[in-house]
Amino acid sequence: MSMSTALDAKTRFPAMVARGAPIADPAAIDWEALGFAPIVTEAMTGTVRGADGVWDEPATVPSGSLVLPPHATALNYGQALFEGLKARRGVDGRVRLFRPRDNARRMAAGAARFMLAAPGEELFVRVVLDCVRANLAWVPPAGKGSLYIRPLLLGTGRTLGLGPSPETLFMVYANPVGLYFKGLAPITVLAGEEHQRAAERGTGNVKAAGNYAPCFLPVAAAKAAGFADLLYLDQSCERIEEVGSANFCAVKGKKLLVADSPSILPGITRDSVERLARERFGMEVERGALGLERVLGLGEWAAEGPAEEAFCTGTAAIISPIGGVSFRGRLHVFGGGEVGAVTRSLHDELDGIQTGRLPDTRGWTMPVD
């Protein structure tokens, strides 16, 4: 297909992409069996900002591999951020993004912490839209999945001494995906005490690439033991942090309890769920430090018993019910291990807004066409 982006002499992104990627044929994709594996789509979009402080004109090019020097700061010192959002085909056939400006703001906050140049909201949204429009054939049919959109912000300039890159690459690629977990089928997670996800005053609240590789080992061990994911605790092993790469919520005593701390990512899906719970369903929402014993009904919370429901939220997971948490060899079950009414209602409301089945009264969705 023709890439229609107007290029000029200052557009450096095309020269950073080596051609020859094995592009998948959308007509050959089995949408019913779509998982969360890499699938190369038609195109990707990017722009570069150098020491002059000016972003190039964004360019959309055929998908390929990035060409980076070995001195690139992202490769040597981990000066790299990413975001995740989705384009979904609605019941009316239209393709919509969900809260992309919030992703732009979160990336900007991370860029400030990592001394990377941040694309403004308009540039962020423009590059995302250009990429999605170039890959519309890879957006799954309604109800079959979504086009996962991965913005990257990388320090690509040459450095050797410990310091920030003089050059920043902002690029977006897309990948059709199915469900990260199994939809509304409850999962069981392991509350781990051996590993913490992030340092208490570190960069756990930033969507930094380096936050995730240390999670591979403990999550793999939890899955090998038969669990869907790992529930990370804080340094004291008393308070809940996150479920892998998703935020944790519980329903107890007609309250929505939302785990929060300075070292976890401020989830956009989490914020959406909180607002729906409060505004749409009239629930009291309590976000803050959330003790594991309170959720499991242990210690001083024994008389109350465990939470009636628990679930995790995230771009990939959307809303996934948690049927039980294993802690110190004992499985603690919520609501008989079934999907709770609050979890189901929040999931259906959020899904309905994202797919156009329900009206979007908050301006959360952005039509691509």
C-alpha positions as CSV (number, residue, x, y, z in Angstrom):
1,M,0.0,0.0,0.0
2,S,1.1,3.6,-0.5
3,M,2.4,5.5,2.5
4,S,1.0,9.0,2.0
5,T,3.1,10.9,4.6
6,A,4.8,13.9,3.1
7,L,8.6,13.6,3.7
8,D,11.2,16.3,3.7
9,A,14.9,16.5,4.3
10,K,14.6,16.5,8.1
11,T,12.5,13.3,8.3
12,R,15.0,10.8,9.8
13,F,12.7,8.0,10.8
14,P,12.6,6.1,7.4
15,A,16.4,5.8,7.5
16,M,16.1,4.1,10.9
17,V,13.9,1.3,9.6
18,A,15.4,-1.7,7.8
19,R,12.9,-3.3,5.3
20,G,12.0,-6.9,4.9
21,A,9.7,-7.7,7.9
22,P,7.4,-10.7,7.2
23,I,4.1,-8.9,7.0
24,A,1.1,-11.0,7.9
25,D,-1.8,-11.3,5.5
26,P,-4.9,-10.1,7.3
27,A,-7.1,-12.4,5.1
28,A,-5.2,-15.4,6.5
29,I,-5.6,-14.6,10.2
30,D,-7.9,-16.8,12.2
31,W,-9.7,-14.2,14.3
32,E,-11.4,-16.9,16.4
33,A,-8.0,-18.2,17.6
34,L,-6.3,-14.8,18.0
35,G,-3.9,-14.7,21.0
36,F,-1.3,-12.2,22.2
37,A,1.5,-13.2,19.9
38,P,3.6,-10.9,17.6
39,I,1.9,-10.3,14.2
40,V,3.6,-7.9,11.8
41,T,1.2,-5.4,10.2
42,E,1.6,-3.2,7.2
43,A,3.2,-0.1,8.6
44,M,4.6,1.8,11.5
45,T,4.9,5.6,12.1
46,G,7.6,7.6,13.8
47,T,9.4,10.9,14.3
48,V,12.7,11.9,15.7
49,R,13.8,14.9,17.8
50,G,17.4,15.9,18.0
51,A,19.5,18.3,20.0
52,D,17.8,21.2,18.2
53,G,14.6,20.5,20.1
54,V,12.4,20.1,16.9
55,W,10.4,17.0,16.0
56,D,10.6,15.8,12.4
57,E,7.5,15.5,10.2
58,P,6.1,12.1,11.2
59,A,6.6,9.4,8.6
60,T,4.6,6.2,8.0
61,V,6.8,3.5,6.4
62,P,6.4,-0.3,5.7
63,S,7.1,-2.3,8.8
64,G,10.6,-3.4,9.4
65,S,13.4,-3.5,12.1
66,L,14.8,-0.5,13.8
67,V,18.4,0.3,13.0
68,L,20.2,1.7,16.1
69,P,23.8,2.3,16.9
70,P,25.4,0.1,19.6
71,H,26.0,3.4,21.6
72,A,22.3,4.1,21.7
73,T,21.3,5.2,25.3
74,A,18.2,3.0,25.2
75,L,20.4,-0.1,24.6
76,N,23.1,0.7,27.1
77,Y,21.3,2.5,29.9
78,G,17.6,1.6,29.4
79,Q,16.4,5.1,28.6
80,A,13.2,3.7,27.1
81,L,9.4,4.1,27.8
82,F,6.4,2.6,26.2
83,E,2.6,2.9,26.2
84,G,-0.2,0.5,25.4
85,L,-3.7,1.3,24.0
86,K,-6.2,-0.3,21.7
87,A,-8.2,0.4,18.6
88,R,-11.4,-1.6,18.6
89,R,-14.0,-2.2,15.9
90,G,-17.4,-1.4,17.2
91,V,-20.8,-3.0,16.7
92,D,-21.4,-0.2,14.1
93,G,-18.3,-1.1,12.2
94,R,-16.4,2.0,13.3
95,V,-12.9,1.8,14.7
96,R,-12.3,3.7,18.0
97,L,-9.4,4.5,20.2
98,F,-9.9,4.7,24.0
99,R,-8.5,7.7,25.9
100,P,-5.3,8.3,23.8
101,R,-4.7,11.7,25.3
102,D,-4.3,10.1,28.7
103,N,-1.6,7.8,27.3
104,A,0.1,10.9,25.9
105,R,0.0,12.6,29.3
106,R,1.3,9.5,31.1
107,M,4.2,9.2,28.6
108,A,5.1,12.8,29.1
109,A,5.3,12.3,32.8
110,G,7.6,9.3,32.3
111,A,9.7,11.3,29.8
112,A,10.3,14.0,32.3
113,R,11.5,11.4,34.8
114,F,13.8,9.7,32.2
115,M,15.0,13.0,30.6
116,L,13.6,12.1,27.2
117,A,11.9,14.5,24.9
118,A,8.1,14.1,25.2
119,P,5.8,14.4,22.1
120,G,3.0,16.8,22.9
121,E,-0.6,15.5,23.0
122,E,-1.3,16.5,19.4
123,L,1.8,14.9,18.0
124,F,1.2,11.7,20.1
125,V,-2.4,11.4,18.8
126,R,-1.4,12.2,15.2
127,V,1.3,9.5,15.1
128,V,-1.1,7.0,16.7
129,L,-3.9,7.8,14.2
130,D,-1.5,7.7,11.3
131,C,-0.3,4.2,12.3
132,V,-3.8,2.8,12.9
133,R,-5.2,4.2,9.6
134,A,-2.3,2.5,7.8
135,N,-3.2,-0.8,9.5
136,L,-7.0,-0.8,9.4
137,A,-7.1,-4.1,7.7
138,W,-5.6,-5.7,10.8
139,V,-8.2,-4.4,13.2
140,P,-10.2,-7.6,14.2
141,P,-13.9,-7.9,13.5
142,A,-16.2,-6.7,16.3
143,G,-16.0,-9.0,19.3
144,K,-12.9,-10.9,18.0
145,G,-10.1,-8.8,19.6
146,S,-8.5,-5.5,19.1
147,L,-5.5,-3.8,17.4
148,Y,-3.0,-3.3,20.2
149,I,-1.0,-0.1,19.7
150,R,2.5,0.2,21.1
151,P,4.0,3.7,21.3
152,L,7.8,3.7,22.0
153,L,9.9,6.5,23.3
154,L,13.6,5.7,23.0
155,G,16.9,7.5,23.6
156,T,18.5,6.6,20.3
157,G,21.5,9.0,20.3
158,R,25.1,7.8,20.9
159,T,26.3,8.1,24.5
160,L,29.0,6.4,26.4
161,G,29.2,8.3,29.6
162,L,26.2,8.0,31.9
163,G,23.8,10.6,30.7
164,P,20.6,11.2,28.6
165,S,20.5,10.8,24.9
166,P,20.8,13.9,22.6
167,E,18.2,12.2,20.3
168,T,14.7,10.8,21.0
169,L,12.7,8.5,18.8
170,F,9.0,8.4,19.1
171,M,7.4,5.6,17.1
172,V,4.2,3.5,17.0
173,Y,3.6,0.0,15.7
174,A,0.4,-2.1,15.9
175,N,-0.4,-5.8,16.5
176,P,-3.8,-7.5,16.4
177,V,-4.5,-9.4,19.6
178,G,-7.2,-11.4,21.3
179,L,-7.8,-11.5,25.1
180,Y,-4.8,-11.4,27.4
181,F,-6.6,-13.6,29.9
182,K,-9.7,-15.6,29.1
183,G,-12.3,-12.8,29.2
184,L,-14.6,-13.1,32.2
185,A,-13.3,-16.5,33.2
186,P,-12.0,-16.1,36.7
187,I,-8.2,-16.5,37.2
188,T,-6.2,-17.6,40.3
189,V,-3.1,-15.6,41.2
190,L,-0.2,-16.2,43.6
191,A,0.6,-13.6,46.2
192,G,4.4,-13.6,46.0
193,E,6.7,-12.6,48.9
194,E,10.1,-13.4,47.3
195,H,10.2,-10.6,44.7
196,Q,9.0,-7.0,44.6
197,R,8.0,-5.3,41.4
198,A,9.6,-2.0,42.0
199,A,11.6,0.0,44.5
200,E,9.5,2.1,46.9
201,R,11.0,5.4,45.7
202,G,12.0,4.2,42.3
203,T,10.3,4.4,38.9
204,G,7.5,1.9,39.4
205,N,5.0,4.6,38.6
206,V,6.6,5.1,35.1
207,K,5.9,2.8,32.2
208,A,9.6,2.2,31.7
209,A,10.8,-0.8,29.6
210,G,13.2,-1.8,32.4
211,N,10.4,-2.3,34.9
212,Y,9.2,-5.4,33.1
213,A,12.1,-7.7,32.4
214,P,12.7,-8.3,36.2
215,C,9.1,-9.6,36.3
216,F,9.7,-12.4,33.8
217,L,11.3,-14.8,36.3
218,P,8.7,-14.6,39.2
219,V,5.8,-14.6,36.8
220,A,7.1,-17.6,35.0
221,A,7.5,-19.4,38.3
222,A,3.9,-18.6,39.3
223,K,2.6,-19.8,35.9
224,A,4.7,-23.0,36.2
225,A,3.0,-23.6,39.6
226,G,-0.4,-23.4,37.9
227,F,-1.4,-19.8,38.5
228,A,-2.4,-17.2,35.8
229,D,-0.2,-14.5,37.2
230,L,1.6,-13.1,40.2
231,L,0.1,-10.7,42.8
232,Y,3.0,-8.4,43.8
233,L,3.2,-7.0,47.3
234,D,5.1,-4.1,48.7
235,Q,8.4,-4.3,50.4
236,S,6.8,-5.2,53.7
237,C,4.7,-8.0,52.0
238,E,1.7,-6.5,53.7
239,R,0.1,-4.3,51.0
240,I,-1.0,-5.2,47.5
241,E,0.8,-3.5,44.6
242,E,-0.2,-5.0,41.2
243,V,-1.1,-8.2,39.4
244,G,1.7,-8.6,36.9
245,S,1.1,-5.6,34.6
246,A,-2.5,-4.9,35.8
247,N,-4.0,-2.9,38.6
248,F,-5.8,-4.7,41.5
249,C,-9.3,-3.9,42.7
250,A,-11.6,-5.6,45.2
251,V,-15.3,-5.2,46.2
252,K,-15.9,-5.4,50.0
253,G,-18.8,-4.1,52.0
254,K,-20.3,-2.2,49.1
255,K,-17.0,-0.4,48.5
256,L,-14.7,-0.6,45.6
257,L,-11.2,-0.9,47.0
258,V,-8.4,0.1,44.6
259,A,-4.8,-0.7,45.4
260,D,-2.5,2.3,45.0
261,S,1.0,3.3,46.0
262,P,3.8,5.6,44.7
263,S,5.5,2.6,43.0
264,I,2.8,1.3,40.8
265,L,1.6,2.6,37.4
266,P,-1.4,5.0,37.4
267,G,-3.7,2.9,35.1
268,I,-6.0,4.5,32.6
269,T,-8.3,1.5,32.7
270,R,-8.2,1.7,36.5
271,D,-9.2,5.3,36.4
272,S,-12.1,4.5,34.0
273,V,-13.3,1.7,36.3
274,E,-13.2,4.0,39.3
275,R,-15.2,6.7,37.6
276,L,-17.8,4.2,36.3
277,A,-18.2,2.7,39.7
278,R,-18.7,6.1,41.3
279,E,-20.7,7.9,38.6
280,R,-22.6,5.0,36.9
281,F,-23.2,2.6,39.8
282,G,-23.1,4.9,42.8
283,M,-20.4,3.0,44.6
284,E,-18.0,4.4,47.2
285,V,-14.5,4.2,45.8
286,E,-11.5,3.9,48.1
287,R,-8.1,4.2,46.4
288,G,-5.0,3.9,48.5
289,A,-2.8,1.5,50.4
290,L,-4.6,-1.8,50.4
291,G,-3.6,-4.4,52.9
292,L,-3.6,-8.1,51.7
293,E,-5.1,-9.2,55.0
294,R,-8.1,-6.8,54.5
295,V,-8.8,-8.4,51.1
296,L,-8.3,-12.0,52.3
297,G,-10.2,-11.5,55.6
298,L,-7.2,-12.3,57.8
299,G,-5.9,-10.9,61.1
300,E,-7.8,-7.9,62.3
301,W,-10.1,-8.3,59.3
302,A,-11.1,-11.9,60.1
303,A,-14.5,-11.0,61.4
304,E,-15.4,-9.3,58.0
305,G,-14.2,-12.3,55.9
306,P,-12.7,-12.0,52.4
307,A,-13.7,-9.6,49.7
308,E,-16.9,-10.5,47.8
309,E,-15.1,-9.9,44.5
310,A,-11.7,-9.1,43.1
311,F,-10.4,-8.2,39.6
312,C,-7.5,-6.7,37.8
313,T,-7.6,-3.9,35.2
314,G,-5.4,-2.9,32.4
315,T,-5.2,-2.1,28.6
316,A,-4.4,-5.8,27.8
317,A,-6.5,-7.4,30.5
318,I,-9.4,-4.8,30.4
319,I,-11.2,-6.3,33.4
320,S,-10.3,-9.8,34.5
321,P,-12.1,-11.4,37.5
322,I,-9.9,-13.0,40.1
323,G,-11.5,-16.0,41.6
324,G,-8.9,-16.7,44.2
325,V,-5.5,-15.7,45.7
326,S,-3.0,-18.2,47.0
327,F,-1.1,-16.9,50.0
328,R,1.4,-19.0,52.0
329,G,0.0,-22.3,50.7
330,R,-3.7,-21.5,51.2
331,L,-6.1,-20.6,48.5
332,H,-8.5,-17.7,49.4
333,V,-11.6,-17.7,47.2
334,F,-13.8,-14.7,46.4
335,G,-17.5,-15.2,45.8
336,G,-17.3,-18.9,45.3
337,G,-14.8,-18.4,42.5
338,E,-17.5,-17.1,40.2
339,V,-17.7,-13.7,38.3
340,G,-19.2,-11.2,40.7
341,A,-22.1,-8.8,39.7
342,V,-20.0,-5.7,40.1
343,T,-17.2,-7.1,38.1
344,R,-19.5,-8.1,35.3
345,S,-21.4,-4.8,35.3
346,L,-18.2,-2.7,35.2
347,H,-16.8,-4.9,32.4
348,D,-20.0,-4.7,30.3
349,E,-20.2,-0.9,30.8
350,L,-16.6,-0.3,29.8
351,D,-16.8,-2.8,26.9
352,G,-20.0,-1.1,25.7
353,I,-18.4,2.3,25.6
354,Q,-15.3,1.1,23.8
355,T,-17.3,-0.7,21.1
356,G,-20.1,1.9,20.6
357,R,-22.7,-0.4,22.1
358,L,-23.3,2.1,24.8
359,P,-23.1,5.9,24.5
360,D,-19.8,7.6,25.4
361,T,-21.0,10.5,27.5
362,R,-17.4,11.3,28.9
363,G,-15.6,11.8,25.6
364,W,-13.4,8.8,26.2
365,T,-13.4,7.3,22.7
366,M,-11.9,8.8,19.5
367,P,-13.1,7.5,16.1
368,V,-10.3,6.7,13.8
369,D,-12.2,7.2,10.5
